Amino acid sequence: MFTGLSAFPLTPLREDRLDAPAFERIVRMLAGSGVDSITMLGSTGSYAYLDRGERQEALATALAAAGETPVIAGIGALRTSAVLDHAQDAQDAGAQALLLAPMTYQALTEDDVFGLFSDVLERVAVPVVVYDNPGTTHFRFSDALYGRLAALPGIASIKIPGIPAGITAAERLAQLRDVVPPEVTIGISGDAFAADALRAGCEAWYSVIAGTLPGPALRIARAALGGDPSATAEAAAAMRPLWSLFARHGSLRVVAAIAEERGLVRAHPLPLPIRGLGERERAHVREALAAVPGG
């Protein structure tokens, strides 16, 4: 569950309510694709915009549709009490693991974040993935904090952002392995960095694009983890136009447009005030998709 390819699906809305039929369709598609796990209610799943009832409905929908594919459920919220409610709901529904990001309005300290994870781990019976996504949470983990958290019983994996400039993926993985024990997997989440990170030793790819286009993501993951550099390079090269659009517009807006283009969701599936791409940008998405085999 904490290795291989984990797909992060959209949680589509329709008229400001969960579009359960579309969400079920997406999850069934992912479960049938061969991804190793499905991580729902991540940033691509708009967890921060959903109340407790909406998350419960999404959990029930996803778990019913996922079949034998393991489901990891996001539980992030501003207050620890709300995080604990979401954790209990996810456990009760049958999620096999939890994904926790330290959401913040007032700036959090490292002790605040360590305390959050400690509080959750004292009360849950399923493993937890550390979710480091500074682009959305505005909190940056230090390597020292990774090490403190990885020592807590119940931490199964750490989801890192893209590889920093000026360092190779192998060098970054070596730095992380100095503080993270081998029983805790390290997963890359910056899709554009995935091929290099998996080849360098990341055990998992927590993937935005896999939640909408699992086939092309699986080709990258299987080739990279299987040690086939030429196949990895070929599969990754086809995705570069999409990575450029991610960098320009943000991955959420781009994958929402892809989901609309592929008929997975109805128009305007994002929670307002987030608006989708305009027609000019959508034309670029269509051009990028045309270059992706099986896209």
WOURFEN-V83011 format. One record per residue. OMEGA is omega in degrees with one decimal (NA if undefined). BURIAL is 1 if it has 16 or more other C-alpha atoms within 10 Angstrom, else 0. Layout:
# WOURFEN-V83011
omega & burial
OMEGA & BURIAL
OMEGA & BURIAL
This chain:
# WOURFEN-V83011
omega & burial
-176.9 & 1
173.2 & 1
178.7 & 1
-172.8 & 1
174.7 & 1
-175.7 & 1
-179.6 & 1
-177.3 & 1
166.4 & 1
163.9 & 1
-170.3 & 1
176.1 & 1
171.9 & 1
-176.7 & 1
173.8 & 0
174.1 & 0
178.0 & 0
173.9 & 1
-173.8 & 1
178.1 & 1
179.2 & 0
179.2 & 1
176.9 & 1
179.8 & 1
179.6 & 1
-176.7 & 1
177.4 & 1
177.7 & 1
-179.7 & 1
-179.6 & 1
179.6 & 1
-174.6 & 0
-177.5 & 0
175.7 & 0
-175.0 & 1
175.2 & 1
176.1 & 1
177.6 & 1
-178.5 & 1
178.9 & 1
165.4 & 1
-179.9 & 1
175.1 & 1
178.1 & 1
171.3 & 1
-175.9 & 1
-175.6 & 1
-177.8 & 1
-173.3 & 0
177.0 & 1
-174.0 & 0
-179.5 & 0
179.0 & 0
177.6 & 0
178.5 & 1
178.6 & 1
178.3 & 0
178.1 & 1
-179.0 & 1
-179.0 & 1
-176.3 & 1
-176.5 & 1
176.7 & 1
-175.3 & 0
-171.1 & 1
-179.1 & 1
-177.9 & 0
-179.5 & 0
-179.2 & 1
179.8 & 1
172.7 & 1
-174.1 & 1
174.7 & 1
-176.9 & 1
-174.3 & 1
176.4 & 1
-176.7 & 1
-176.9 & 0
179.4 & 0
-179.6 & 1
177.8 & 0
176.4 & 0
-179.7 & 1
175.0 & 1
-179.3 & 0
178.3 & 1
179.0 & 1
178.4 & 1
-178.2 & 1
176.9 & 1
-178.1 & 1
-178.6 & 0
178.5 & 1
176.7 & 1
-177.0 & 1
179.0 & 1
-177.3 & 1
177.5 & 1
-174.7 & 1
172.8 & 1
178.6 & 1
178.3 & 1
-176.8 & 1
164.9 & 1
165.1 & 0
-176.5 & 0
178.7 & 0
172.0 & 0
177.3 & 0
176.7 & 0
175.8 & 0
-176.1 & 0
177.1 & 1
178.3 & 1
177.6 & 0
-179.3 & 1
178.3 & 1
-179.6 & 1
-179.7 & 0
-175.6 & 1
176.7 & 1
-170.7 & 0
-178.1 & 0
-178.7 & 1
179.5 & 0
-177.8 & 1
-175.2 & 1
173.5 & 1
174.5 & 1
-174.0 & 1
179.2 & 1
-178.6 & 1
-174.3 & 1
179.9 & 0
179.4 & 0
-175.7 & 0
-177.9 & 1
170.7 & 0
-179.4 & 1
176.8 & 1
168.0 & 1
175.8 & 0
177.6 & 0
178.1 & 0
172.9 & 1
-178.0 & 1
178.5 & 1
-178.1 & 0
-178.6 & 1
178.8 & 1
-179.5 & 0
175.2 & 0
179.0 & 0
174.8 & 1
-174.9 & 1
-173.1 & 1
175.3 & 1
-179.6 & 1
-175.3 & 1
173.4 & 1
-177.3 & 1
-178.8 & 1
-179.9 & 1
177.0 & 0
175.6 & 0
-179.4 & 0
178.4 & 0
177.6 & 0
179.7 & 1
178.1 & 1
179.3 & 0
178.2 & 0
177.5 & 1
176.4 & 0
-177.6 & 0
-179.3 & 1
172.6 & 1
-176.4 & 0
-177.7 & 1
-177.7 & 1
-173.7 & 0
179.7 & 0
174.5 & 0
-177.8 & 1
175.7 & 1
-179.0 & 1
177.8 & 1
178.0 & 1
175.4 & 1
-171.8 & 1
-178.5 & 1
-178.3 & 1
-167.1 & 1
-175.1 & 1
-179.3 & 1
-177.7 & 1
178.6 & 1
177.8 & 1
-177.9 & 1
176.9 & 1
172.3 & 1
-178.6 & 1
-175.2 & 1
170.9 & 1
176.1 & 1
-159.2 & 1
171.8 & 1
-172.3 & 1
-179.6 & 1
178.7 & 1
178.4 & 1
178.1 & 1
-175.7 & 1
-176.8 & 1
178.7 & 1
177.9 & 1
177.9 & 1
178.8 & 1
177.5 & 1
-175.1 & 1
-177.1 & 1
179.5 & 1
-177.8 & 1
-179.3 & 1
177.8 & 1
176.5 & 0
179.1 & 0
-173.4 & 0
-178.0 & 1
177.9 & 0
177.3 & 1
-178.2 & 1
-179.8 & 0
-179.0 & 0
-178.7 & 1
-178.0 & 1
-178.9 & 0
-176.1 & 1
-173.8 & 1
176.5 & 1
176.6 & 1
178.3 & 1
177.1 & 1
176.9 & 0
174.6 & 1
-178.2 & 1
-176.6 & 0
-170.6 & 0
-171.5 & 0
-173.6 & 0
-176.3 & 1
-179.1 & 1
-178.4 & 1
-178.3 & 1
174.2 & 1
177.4 & 1
177.6 & 1
-179.7 & 1
176.0 & 1
-179.6 & 1
-177.2 & 1
177.3 & 0
179.4 & 0
-177.5 & 1
173.7 & 1
180.0 & 1
175.1 & 1
-177.1 & 1
-174.3 & 1
179.2 & 1
174.8 & 1
17.9 & 0
178.6 & 0
179.9 & 0
-178.4 & 0
-179.5 & 1
174.2 & 1
-173.9 & 0
179.1 & 0
179.5 & 0
178.3 & 1
176.1 & 1
176.5 & 0
176.6 & 0
178.7 & 1
178.3 & 0
180.0 & 0
179.7 & 1
-178.0 & 1
-179.5 & 0
-175.6 & 0
176.8 & 1
-179.5 & 0
-179.5 & 0
NA & 1
